[in-house]
């Protein structure tokens, strides 16, 4: 009994210091893998260990909920089943299939990385984390996911779910509120990941965080790691991880202008450095309905165009990177047209369907052009 008490005491001291010894790591891995074998989520990207498919899924899953990704993933692979097919596609086609997932920089980097893989690696993925991280858009987490899941290498991965599990496991109570703030968790994860079945272990950590060790009201009574959890032992599960300070939300009011010219409407392409870079949208002017005429007159996008009386068509709201945007929607008929057409197009409702559009732009199209029969490509 004394020996067992000493072992438990050493374990608590190691956990309190954010350290898990080899024996404890093995016990954690075994318990977690047994749980995963019976409770794992059936996700389409888990039916293959092909590095390409693992990579596509991990990029899509960044800052996006699992349920939302499923259909996008299957549709994307139907169009681009291999890295060679993706490299041969156009950026527009990639963005069109990405439409609705958000964070479009991920799609452009995915496309750029595919081109680099084909041009410099013969379409084969590098076999090390260091090599994987030379590809556009592949950072520490994605490289670890590909290496462990597809290449069976004992590399750690830390994302929101696994980070929360590990923080509670060792009683790490500091907030994750800036670059490098989760470095201690990466160090612990490195010591936890087993040499056998590392990919399964990493996916099990993520599943446990998503299904059991949730941010609110975790199911500690059914957790396979309950006996190893420092947060549970010290009754601090609700406090760990500590809440990070929230960034202030900026409120923005704009007006989208749907300019008609016969059966066509004017769309503009978002430029470098703008939200939704490379995607198509309806012209916008700052402010609400009271200032729309002045906004049209002063707009660089609409400069050279005269617009007849505006008709109010509705209002939508959306959020992007800590901005909450209220968007009034108006339509008008084009009068004098002196627009330079670079980055602008007059398109029919049918042609609009083939463009890669911003999410609010697509909502505006459905609001203003309801007669168009829309099908996703």
N, C-alpha and C positions, 0 to 999 in steps of 0.2 A: 504493500500500500504506500509506504514511504517513497519507494522508487517511482511508482506511478505519479505520486504527487509532485516529485521533483521534475519529472518529464513534463507534466502539465504546466508547472511553473516556468520551466525553460521555454516552453512553447508560447506561453502568454507574454514573456519578456521579449521574445523574438518578434512576435506579432505586433506588440506595442511599439517596437523599433522599426516596424515595416519590413521585417525579415522573416522568411519562412525557410526552415532547414530542409535538407534533402528528403528526410523521412516524411516530414509533413507534406512536402510537395508531392511525393509519390502517393500519399494517402488522399490528398486533394484530387489529383489526376484520376486515380482509380474510382473514387466516388463519383466524380463528375462524368466520366466516360460511361459508367454503369447507368447513370441516370439518362444520359444522352441516347443510349442504345434503345431505351423504351419510350422516351418523351420527345425526341427531336422533331422539329418542324419539317414537314414535307415541302420543300421549296424547289422550284424548277432548276435552279442553278446547282443544286446539290446532286443532280443525277449524272454529273460528269466531272472528272478531274482535269479536263482539258484546260490548260492555262488561259487560252483565249476566252473561254466562257466564264471562268472564275474572274478574270480581269474585267470583263464587261459588267458582270453582276456587281462587283465591288465598286466600280466607278458609279454605277447607277444608284447604289445604296447609300452613297455619301449624302448625308443630310436629307435623306428621303425615306419615308416609311416603307417597310417590306411589302405590305399589301399593294401599295401604289406601284411598286416596281414590277410586279409579276407580269402583267400584260405587256408593259413596255419592253421587258427583257425578251419575251417570246417573239414579239413583233420585230424587234431589232435583229434577232438572230435569224429570223426567216428571210429578212432582206440581206443581212450581212453574216452568213454562216461561218466565215473564216476571216482570219486577219488579212488575208490577201484580198478578199472581197471588200472588206472595209477600206483598205488602202486605195482600192480602185474606185471607190464611190466618191461623189462630190460632197463638199462641205454642206451644200444646201440639202442634199438628200439625208445626210446625217442629222442636221438640225431639224428637218421636218419630222423624222422619226423620234427625235428627242422632245418634240413640242409637248409641253405640259409637264415635263419632269423638272423644269427649272434649272438654275445654275448651269447655263449653257456653255460656260467655259470648259466644263467637264467634257462635253461632246466634242468641242474643237480640239482639245488636248488628246482625247481618245483617237480621233482621226489622225492627228499629227503623229502620235506614237505608232499607229498602225503603219503609216507610210515609212517611218524610220525603221520599224521592224523588218519590213519587206526590203527596203533599200540597203540596209546595213547588216541585217542578221538573217537574210534569206527566209524571213517569215517565222523564224524560230525565236522563242523567248529566251533571254539570258537565264542562266541557271543559278544565279546568286542574287542576293538582296542588293548588293552593290551594283551589279549589272542592271537589274530591274529599275533601280532608281535613276538611271541615266535616261529613261524614257519620259517624254512629256506627260505631266499629270500623275506620275507614280511617285508617291511619297513613302514615308516610313510604314504607314499602316497598309497601304495597298501592296507594297513590295512584300511585307510579311505575310499577307493573306495569300498571295500567289505562291510564295515559297513554301508555306506550310500546307495549304490545301491542295495545290496542284503538283508541287514538287516534293512533298513529304519531308520537308526540312524543319528542324526544331526552331522555328523563328516565332517570336511573340507578335501579337497584334493587340492594339489598344484602341477601342472606340467607346462610344458612350455607355453601352451596356456592359462590356467587359470591364471597363474602368470602374464602374459603380460596384460590380461584384468584387473586384480586387480590393477597392478601398474599404468596403465593409469587412471583407475577409481579414484584413490586417489592422483595421481600426484607423485608417488614414483619414483624418478629419479636416484636412485643409481644403479650401475651395480650389476648383480648377477654373481660374479666371484670367488666364493670359498665356502667351507663348512659353512653353517649357514648364508650365505648372504641373503637368502630368508626368514629368520625367521620373519621379520616384515610382510611379505605377509601372512605367515601362521597365524599370530595373527589376521590380518584383515579378512582372510578367515573364521576363527573360528567365528568371530562376524557376518559375512554375511550369513552363511548357515542357512536356516530356519528349524524349527522343523517339518514342513509339507513338504513332497516331497524333502527331502535333496538329494537323489540320482539323481532325475530329475534336481535339481538345479545345482549340480556339473557337470553333463553331459552337461547341457546347457552352463555353463561357458566354458567348453572345446570346444563345438561346436562354440560358439561365437568367441573364439580365432582362431579357424581353418577356419571359413567361413567369418567373418566380421572384427574382430579386429586383422587383420593379421600383421606380422612383417613389411611388406612393403605395402604401398598404402592401408591402411585400409579403409573400406567402412563406414566412420563415418555418412554419410547422411542416412544410413539405419539401424544404430545401435539402438537397443531398450534402451540402456543405455546412449545415447548421452546427454540427459539432466542432467545426474548425473556425467558426466565425467570431472574430473579436468584437465586432459591433453588436452582435446578438448577446454575447457573454456580458458585455458592459452596458446593455440596454441603451445603445446609441444608434440603432438602425435608422431611426427617423432623422437623425442629425448628420448622418454620413451618406454621401459626401456633403460637405458644407455648401450652402447655396452661394453661387457666384453672384456678384452684383450685376444687375440687368442694365443694359445700355438704354439710354433714353430713346424713345420713339419720336421721330420727326413727322409731323402731320403736313401733308402736301395736298393742295387743291389744284387740279388741272382740268382743261376741257379738251376732249378729243373731237376733231373736226372731220366729218365724213364728207368729202367734196365729190359731188357727182358731175359726170360729163357724159350725158346720154346714159348708156347701159354700163358705164365704167365708173370706178371710184379710184381715188388717188391713195396710194400707199407709199410709205417712205421706209428706207432701210436704216436701222439703227447703226450708228457709226462706232469707230473704235473708242473704247473707254466709256461708252454709254451702257446702261442696263440693256440686256438682251442684244448685245453686239452681234450684228450680222443678220438679225431677224427683221421681219417686216411688220409694220404697225401703221395705224392711222396717224396723221399729223396731230400734234398736241400743242396747246398754247397754255401758258401759266394763268392761274386764276380761274374763277368760276364764270357763270353765265353773264354777269354784269360787265365783265371786261373782255368778253370773247371777241367783239369787233375790233377793239384796240389790239388784242393779242394777235389776231389774224394779220392786221396791217403791219405789225412790227415783227412778225415771225420770219426768221431766216428760211425756214423750211417752206413757207408759203409765199415768200417774196416773189413778186412778178405775177401773182394770180389775184384776180378780183373775184369776190364771192358774193352771191346774192344773199337775200334774207336767210338767216339761220333758223332752223326748226329744231326745237328741243326733242331729243329722242329717248332720253332716259339717263340713268346714272348707275355706275358700277363702283365698287371699292375693291382695292387689292393692296397687298403688302409686298415690299421688297427691301431686303437688307436694312432693317430698322427704320423703314419709312412706311407710313400708312397713308395711302393715296386715295382720295376721293376724285372720281373722274366723271364729270358731266359729259354727255355725248350730244352733239348737235350735227345736223346735216345742212348742206347748202348746195346750190348749183353753181358750177364754175362759170364765170363770165370771161373777162380777158385772161388769156393764158400766155404768160411769158416765162414760164418755169424752165430752168435748166433741168434736164431729166436725169442727170447723174444721181443715183441713189433714190430715184423716184420712179413710180410706174403707174400707168392707168390700166386697171385690170377689171375684167368681168367677175361676177360672183363665182363663176365656175373656175376661172384661173386663180382666184383667191384661195381656193381650196388646195391648190398645188404648192402654194408658197409656204415657207417656214415662217410662221407668225408668232409674235409674242402672245402669251396667254390672255392678257387683257385685250389685245387686238382681235383675237379669235372670238372673245366674248362680245366685243363690239359688232363684229360681222354678224353674229347670230342675232344680235339685238336689232340691227338696222336692215339686214338683208335676209329676213326670215324665209323668203320664198325659195332660196337656194337649197338644193338637196345636197347635204353634206355627207361625205364618206371619208373616213380616215384612210390614209395610204400607208 
